[in-house]
């Protein structure tokens, strides 16, 4: 999730655990600690693909954060010994551990058990969703100006948690809605990704990877019409070439194969199609160039991101057919 959401979640948890002892400082401390795992974005791993795939890696691993929380709790207990060690450890553990757990509900992927397992992603909530964040922000604002604001924090956490649970339920309902389409296409067992469109869980995007083409389906809870279906040809010959490249293999692993391949000005590219909208995906990487009849690996680099097209998003939300776009 975005940094504002993580800070709001950390602040709310900090206020619930230590608000009576520390007052506003518990909110501020929780908010700051809640953003610490994302400081890994400051690390340069040497290439664009490495930076992309190693974000939410070690700094989001429960195998790292749990011991860190215990050590940090012990340090803070020495600083303020009148607060019990158990309460300090509850503060640090809740704030640090909930950060990657929340991230795991998004599409990007979170390496919860780094280095033992790959990214986990439930895909049920967009990385910025005001319906999740606003209850936390409002609760923190109330607690910052009212001495007895802990009740507001508890209510804010409860509302955001219920919404998070709803996102998973909504995902299952949308999956059931599109299954007849997939059965008709013979793709009911094909790899698929069901995720919300930006900023809410009312409208959803379903990506299905067939052998020769991928389907993009948009639908939502406010529409009774048949879901719109778009078709995109796949390029298996380029997929084979990417699979021969070390950084290409890393991308396939990280995205679980939800990639689009192309050749742009003589450069072999791979695009993460999980994020963004069809035709406007933010993460495209140059991987190799054609030299002497073969693809020679390049130091991977990220191509410029397309501008966010509000009209394209609105069209897909209302279900306009592709030819009208």
C-alpha positions as CSV (number, residue, x, y, z in Angstrom):
1,X,0.0,0.0,0.0
2,X,1.0,3.6,-0.3
3,X,3.1,5.3,2.4
4,X,0.2,7.4,3.7
5,X,-1.9,4.3,4.4
6,X,1.0,2.5,6.1
7,X,1.7,5.5,8.3
8,X,-2.0,5.8,9.2
9,X,-2.2,2.1,10.0
10,X,1.0,2.3,12.1
11,X,-0.2,5.4,13.9
12,X,-3.6,3.8,14.7
13,X,-2.0,0.6,16.1
14,X,0.6,2.6,18.0
15,X,-2.1,4.8,19.6
16,X,-4.2,1.7,20.6
17,X,-1.2,0.0,22.3
18,X,0.6,3.0,23.9
19,X,-1.7,5.9,23.6
20,X,-2.5,6.0,27.4
21,X,1.2,6.0,28.2
22,X,2.7,8.2,25.5
23,X,-0.3,10.2,24.1
24,X,0.3,11.7,20.7
25,X,3.9,10.4,20.7
26,X,2.4,6.9,20.3
27,X,0.7,8.0,17.1
28,X,3.7,9.7,15.7
29,X,6.1,6.8,16.6
30,X,3.7,4.2,15.2
31,X,3.3,6.2,11.9
32,X,7.1,6.6,11.5
33,X,7.8,2.9,12.4
34,X,5.0,1.8,10.0
35,X,6.9,3.3,7.0
36,X,10.3,1.8,7.8
37,X,9.9,-1.4,5.7
38,X,9.5,0.7,2.6
39,X,12.9,2.4,3.0
40,X,14.3,-0.4,0.9
41,X,13.4,1.7,-2.1
42,X,16.5,3.7,-1.3
43,X,18.7,0.7,-2.1
44,X,20.2,0.4,-5.6
45,X,20.5,-3.2,-6.4
46,X,22.3,-2.5,-9.7
47,X,19.7,-2.7,-12.4
48,X,16.1,-1.8,-13.1
49,X,14.8,-5.3,-12.9
50,X,16.8,-6.0,-9.7
51,X,15.3,-2.8,-8.0
52,X,11.8,-3.8,-9.2
53,X,11.9,-7.4,-8.0
54,X,13.8,-6.9,-4.8
55,X,11.5,-4.2,-3.4
56,X,9.3,-5.7,-0.7
57,X,12.0,-8.3,-0.2
58,X,14.1,-8.6,3.0
59,X,12.6,-5.5,4.5
60,X,9.1,-7.1,4.3
61,X,10.1,-10.5,5.5
62,X,8.5,-11.8,8.7
63,X,11.7,-13.7,9.3
64,X,13.5,-10.3,9.5
65,X,10.8,-8.1,11.0
66,X,9.8,-10.3,13.9
67,X,13.3,-10.5,15.4
68,X,13.8,-6.8,14.6
69,X,10.6,-5.9,16.5
70,X,11.8,-7.9,19.6
71,X,15.2,-6.2,19.6
72,X,13.7,-2.8,19.1
73,X,11.1,-3.4,21.8
74,X,14.0,-4.3,24.2
75,X,15.8,-1.1,23.3
76,X,12.7,1.1,23.8
77,X,12.1,-0.6,27.2
78,X,15.5,0.5,28.3
79,X,14.6,4.0,27.2
80,X,11.2,4.0,29.0
81,X,11.3,1.2,31.5
82,X,8.1,2.2,33.2
83,X,6.4,0.7,30.1
84,X,6.6,-3.1,30.3
85,X,8.8,-5.0,27.8
86,X,5.8,-7.0,26.7
87,X,3.9,-3.8,25.8
88,X,6.9,-2.3,23.9
89,X,7.3,-5.6,22.0
90,X,3.5,-5.6,21.2
91,X,3.9,-2.0,19.9
92,X,6.9,-2.7,17.6
93,X,5.6,-6.1,16.4
94,X,2.1,-5.0,15.5
95,X,3.3,-1.9,13.6
96,X,6.1,-3.7,11.7
97,X,4.4,-7.0,10.9
98,X,1.1,-5.5,9.7
99,X,2.9,-3.5,7.1
100,X,3.9,-6.5,4.9
101,X,0.7,-8.4,5.7
102,X,-1.3,-5.5,4.3
103,X,1.0,-5.2,1.3
104,X,0.3,-8.9,0.6
105,X,-3.3,-8.1,-0.2
106,X,-2.2,-6.0,-3.2
107,X,-1.0,-7.1,-6.6
108,X,2.7,-6.1,-6.6
109,X,3.8,-9.0,-4.4
110,X,5.4,-9.2,-1.0
111,X,8.1,-11.6,0.0
112,X,6.8,-12.5,3.4
113,X,9.1,-15.4,3.9
114,X,12.2,-14.1,2.2
115,X,14.6,-15.8,1.5
116,X,12.7,-19.0,1.7
117,X,9.8,-18.3,-0.6
118,X,8.7,-16.1,-3.4
119,X,6.3,-13.2,-3.5
120,X,2.8,-13.5,-1.9
121,X,-0.1,-11.5,-3.4
122,X,-3.8,-11.8,-2.8
123,X,-4.7,-9.1,-5.4
124,X,-7.8,-8.1,-3.5
125,X,-7.1,-4.4,-3.0
126,X,-5.6,-1.6,-5.0
127,X,-2.4,0.0,-3.7
128,X,-4.3,3.3,-3.1
129,X,-7.8,2.8,-1.8
130,X,-9.4,5.7,0.1
131,X,-12.2,3.5,1.5
132,X,-9.5,1.6,3.4
133,X,-7.3,4.6,4.3
134,X,-9.8,7.3,5.4
135,X,-11.2,5.5,8.5
136,X,-7.6,5.2,9.8
137,X,-6.7,8.8,9.0
138,X,-9.9,10.2,10.6
139,X,-9.3,8.0,13.7
140,X,-5.7,9.3,14.0
141,X,-6.9,12.9,13.6
142,X,-9.5,12.4,16.3
143,X,-7.0,10.7,18.7
144,X,-4.4,13.5,18.1
145,X,-6.8,16.2,19.5
146,X,-8.9,14.2,22.0
147,X,-7.4,12.7,25.1
148,X,-9.9,9.7,24.9
149,X,-9.4,9.1,21.2
150,X,-8.5,5.4,21.6
151,X,-12.1,4.4,21.0
152,X,-11.9,6.2,17.7
153,X,-8.7,4.4,16.8
154,X,-10.4,1.0,17.6
155,X,-13.4,1.9,15.4
156,X,-11.1,3.1,12.6
157,X,-9.1,-0.1,12.7
158,X,-12.3,-2.2,12.8
159,X,-13.8,-0.4,9.8
160,X,-10.6,-0.7,7.7
161,X,-10.3,-4.4,8.6
162,X,-13.9,-5.1,7.6
163,X,-13.3,-3.4,4.3
164,X,-10.1,-5.4,3.7
165,X,-12.1,-8.6,4.4
166,X,-14.8,-7.4,2.0
167,X,-12.2,-6.9,-0.7
168,X,-11.5,-10.7,-0.6
169,X,-15.2,-11.6,-0.6
170,X,-15.8,-9.2,-3.5
171,X,-12.9,-10.9,-5.4
172,X,-14.6,-14.3,-5.1
173,X,-18.0,-12.9,-6.2
174,X,-16.4,-11.3,-9.3
175,X,-14.6,-14.6,-10.1
176,X,-17.9,-16.4,-10.0
177,X,-19.4,-13.8,-12.3
178,X,-16.7,-14.3,-15.0
179,X,-16.4,-18.1,-14.8
180,X,-19.1,-18.7,-17.4
181,X,-17.1,-16.6,-19.9
182,X,-13.9,-18.5,-19.1
183,X,-15.7,-21.9,-19.5
184,X,-17.1,-20.8,-22.8
185,X,-13.6,-19.8,-24.0
186,X,-12.1,-23.1,-22.6
187,X,-9.9,-21.0,-20.2
188,X,-11.4,-22.0,-16.9
189,X,-8.1,-23.6,-15.9
190,X,-5.8,-20.9,-17.4
191,X,-3.7,-18.7,-15.2
192,X,-5.9,-15.7,-14.2
193,X,-5.6,-12.6,-12.1
194,X,-8.7,-11.0,-10.5
195,X,-8.0,-7.6,-9.1
196,X,-9.8,-4.3,-8.4
197,X,-9.5,-1.3,-10.7
198,X,-7.9,1.8,-9.2
199,X,-9.2,3.4,-6.0
200,X,-12.0,1.0,-5.0
201,X,-13.4,-2.5,-4.9
202,X,-16.5,-1.6,-7.0
203,X,-14.9,-2.3,-10.4
204,X,-12.6,-5.2,-11.3
205,X,-10.2,-6.3,-13.9
206,X,-9.7,-9.9,-14.8
207,X,-6.6,-11.0,-16.8
208,X,-6.5,-14.5,-18.3
209,X,-3.5,-16.0,-19.9
210,X,-4.5,-18.3,-22.8
211,X,-2.0,-20.2,-24.9
212,X,-2.2,-17.9,-27.9
213,X,-3.9,-14.8,-26.5
214,X,-4.8,-13.1,-23.2
215,X,-8.2,-11.9,-22.3
216,X,-8.8,-8.7,-20.4
217,X,-12.3,-8.5,-18.8
218,X,-13.7,-5.6,-16.9
219,X,-16.8,-5.7,-14.8
220,X,-18.2,-4.3,-11.5
221,X,-20.9,-4.4,-8.9
222,X,-22.7,-1.4,-10.3
223,X,-23.1,-3.0,-13.8
224,X,-25.7,-5.6,-14.8
225,X,-24.4,-5.8,-18.4
226,X,-22.3,-8.6,-19.8
227,X,-18.6,-7.9,-19.0
228,X,-16.5,-6.3,-21.7
229,X,-13.8,-8.6,-23.1
230,X,-10.6,-7.5,-24.9
231,X,-8.2,-9.8,-26.6
232,X,-4.4,-9.4,-26.9
233,X,-2.2,-11.7,-29.0
234,X,0.7,-13.3,-27.1
235,X,4.2,-13.7,-28.6
236,X,5.5,-17.0,-27.4
237,X,8.6,-16.7,-29.5
238,X,9.6,-13.6,-27.6
239,X,8.7,-15.3,-24.3
240,X,11.3,-18.0,-25.1
241,X,13.9,-15.4,-25.8
242,X,13.2,-13.6,-22.5
243,X,13.3,-17.0,-20.7
244,X,17.0,-17.3,-21.8
245,X,18.0,-14.1,-20.1
246,X,18.9,-14.0,-16.4
247,X,16.8,-10.9,-15.7
248,X,14.0,-12.2,-17.8
249,X,13.8,-15.3,-15.7
250,X,13.7,-13.0,-12.6
251,X,10.8,-11.1,-14.1
252,X,8.9,-14.3,-14.9
253,X,9.4,-15.5,-11.3
254,X,8.3,-12.2,-9.8
255,X,5.2,-11.8,-11.9
256,X,4.4,-15.5,-12.2
257,X,4.4,-15.1,-16.0
258,X,2.0,-12.2,-16.3
259,X,4.2,-10.4,-18.8
260,X,3.8,-9.0,-22.3
261,X,6.8,-9.1,-24.7
262,X,7.7,-6.8,-27.6
263,X,10.5,-5.5,-29.6
264,X,10.9,-1.7,-29.5
265,X,13.5,0.0,-31.7
266,X,15.5,-3.2,-31.7
267,X,15.3,-3.8,-28.0
268,X,13.6,-6.8,-26.5
269,X,11.2,-5.6,-23.8
270,X,9.0,-7.2,-21.1
271,X,6.0,-5.5,-19.5
272,X,4.4,-6.4,-16.2
273,X,0.8,-6.5,-17.2
274,X,-0.5,-7.0,-13.6
275,X,-0.2,-3.3,-12.9
276,X,-1.9,-0.4,-14.6
277,X,-4.4,-0.8,-17.5
278,X,-4.1,-2.6,-20.8
279,X,-2.0,-0.4,-23.1
280,X,-0.9,1.8,-20.1
281,X,1.3,-0.4,-17.9
282,X,3.8,1.5,-15.7
283,X,6.6,-1.1,-15.6
284,X,8.3,-2.0,-19.0
285,X,11.9,-3.1,-19.1
286,X,14.5,-3.2,-21.8
287,X,16.4,-6.5,-21.5
288,X,18.4,-7.2,-24.7
289,X,19.3,-5.9,-28.1
290,X,19.7,-7.7,-31.4
291,X,23.4,-8.2,-32.3
292,X,24.8,-10.5,-35.0
293,X,21.5,-12.3,-35.3
294,X,21.1,-13.0,-31.6
295,X,19.7,-11.3,-28.5
296,X,22.6,-9.8,-26.4
297,X,21.7,-9.0,-22.8
298,X,21.7,-5.3,-21.7
299,X,21.9,-3.8,-18.3
300,X,18.1,-3.7,-17.8
301,X,16.5,-0.3,-17.7
302,X,12.9,0.9,-17.3
303,X,11.1,2.6,-20.1
304,X,9.2,5.8,-19.5
305,X,5.9,5.3,-17.8
306,X,2.8,6.2,-19.9
307,X,0.7,9.0,-18.6
308,X,-2.3,8.0,-16.5
309,X,-5.3,8.2,-18.7
310,X,-8.4,9.1,-16.7
311,X,-10.6,8.8,-19.8
312,X,-9.4,5.2,-20.5
313,X,-10.0,4.2,-16.9
314,X,-13.5,5.7,-17.0
315,X,-14.3,3.9,-20.3
316,X,-13.3,0.6,-18.9
317,X,-15.3,1.2,-15.7
318,X,-18.5,1.9,-17.7
319,X,-17.8,-1.1,-20.0
320,X,-17.3,0.6,-23.4
321,X,-16.3,-1.9,-26.1
322,X,-12.6,-1.6,-27.2
323,X,-13.5,-0.1,-30.6
324,X,-15.1,2.9,-28.9
325,X,-11.9,3.7,-27.0
